[in-house]
Amino acid sequence: MRYTILLNIPRNPRPRPLFNITIQAVAVRTRKRSGEASEAAFLARATALFFTVLLPWGDSNRYDSVVELNRGFVRVQVKSATRYAENRYRVKTTGANGRVYTSKEIDFLVVHIVPENLWYIIPIQAIGQRKGIRFYPTTRRPSRAMFEKYRETWCLLDSRPNVRLRKGDPRRCRSKNLDVRCALCPLRG
């Protein structure tokens, strides 16, 4: 198993040289190793967007990371999907104990679709009591695209709770602090 992530992101307020971050994870493929590789990829992607990412000691917490930009700290659980089956990717929304994550434990479920290198930043309230969610990144059927509005919405990590929970696609970016626009946010300026 090998993951390579290259990020070329301009920095503001004045132009600076671009930088590359490469993460490689080579090991016997197991779910645990795939999850660890996606956590490392999340760390690289979030820090490249100038979020501060804190990693808790051990894996006893229900969250994998704590993220902060300007709106305070949010707890993030990272999940990954590597297998495309039946025209979809599937991710469990439970921990090892089989319990569904709640808003008392985490603020966001971040899903990494590894073969497509796509990220979904989903507020935990949008998941409800589902034990698993499905992603159809290539579908044209809106009925299957329930979570597509969360694709690459990094601005949600820097938004107030009442803003991040609005229904529908955003009319404007939810963060003024990011240098990149989210996949569904309109162009800035």
N, C-alpha and C positions, 0 to 999 in steps of 0.2 A: 504494500500500500504506500503510495506516495502522493502527497498533496503539495502543490506549489501555488503560491499566491503572490502575484505581483501587483503592487499598488503604485500608481503614479497619480498623486493628488497634489495640486498646487496649494500652497499655503498663502494665507492673507495675513495682514493687510497689504504687504508689498510682495511682489513676486520673488520667490526664492527658488533655488534649484529643486527639481523633482527628486524623489527618493524611491527606492525599491525595497520592499520587505519580502523576503522569501522564507517560507516555513516549509520544512520537509519533515514528514513523519514516516519512518520506515519500520514496519513490524509485521508480525503475523496478524492477519485481519481478524479482529474480534470486535464486538459491539463497543466494549470499553475503550479499545484503542481508537476506533473511529470517532467516538465521542470526544476523547481527549484531543485528537487532531482538530476537530471542529471547534473545540474550546480555544485552542491555540490560534486557529484562523480567525475566530471572533476577536480575540485579543489584538491581533495584528490589524484587522479591519477597523475596529473601534478606536484604537490609538492613532491610526493614520487619519481618522476623522477628528482628532484632537479631543476625544473623550478621555477622561481619566478612568482607568479600569483597575479595580481592586480585586484581588483574589483571596478568598478566605483560606485559612489553613485547614487542610484535610478536606474530606468530602462528606462531612456530617450534616451540613446545612442543605436545605432544599434548593438553594440557588448556587450557581457556579461562579458568578461574578457580581460585583457591585460597580455601577457605572455612574459617572458624574460629569456634567459639562458646566452648566450654569444654574440649573433648576433644582439642584440637590441630588441626593443619592437614590438610585433605583436598583432593585434586585433583579438579576437576569438568570434564567435557566436556559442553557444552550442545548438544543437537540439537533441531530443530524439525520438525514435520509440519504442513503446511497443506492437503494434498489428501486428501480422503476418497474412496477408490475401493474397490470390491468389498467394501463394508461394513467397512472398516478404514482405519487410518492406518499408514503404514510409515515406518521410520527406519533408515538404515544405521548399523551399528556399526563402521564403518571410517573411517579418515582419508582424506585425498585420495590417499594412496599405495596404498589398497586393503587395507592391513593392519588386522586386527581389533585393537581396543584391548585392552591387557592390564593386569593389576593392578600391573605394574611401571611403567606409564605414567600411569594414572588410578585414582582410587578409586571414582568415581561417574559414571554416565551420567545426565544430567538431560535428560528429554525434555519439550518444550513442545508440546502439541497446541493450536495457535493458535486454530482456529475454536471450540473448546470451552473455551479458557482453562484447560486442565488441565495439571498437572505430575506427572511420574513421576520419583521419585528412586530409581535402581536401582543397587545395588552392582555393580561390574564383574564380580565372580565369578558373579553370577546370569545373566550373558549367555553365558558360556562362549565357544565359538568361532563363534557365529552371526555372519554378515555383515550380517544385518538382523533387526529384530524388528518385530512387528505389535501394534497396539493396537486393541482393540474396546471402547471405553468405553460403548457402548450395548447390548452383547450381554447375553443372559441365559444363554448357554451357557458353563458353567464351563470346558469344554475349550479355549475360545478366550481365556479371561481369564487367561492365564498371568502377565501382568505387572500385573494390576489390584491386587494386594496392595501394589504400590509407588505407587499413586496418592496424591499429596499427602502422602507420608511424609517430611516435612521433618525429623522427629526423627532419622532415620537419619544425617543430616549431623553430628549431635552425639552419636553413640553409638560404643561400643567395637566393634572389628571382630568379635569373637566374638558380640556381641549383634545386629549388623546382618545377619549371615549366617544367622540362624535361619530355618528353614523354617516356612511357615504364617503366618497372620495374627497380629499382635501381641496379647498378652493385656493389656499395659499400654504406655503411651507409653514410648518408648526414651530420652526426654530429659526431664529435670526443669527444663530451662532455657528451654523455649519457652513463650510465652504463649498459643499456640493449640494445639488438639489436632489430630493428624493425622487424615486421612479414615478410616482403619481402626482407629485406637487407640480403646479405650473411653473414655468420658467420665472426666475426672479427678475425684477426690474424690467 
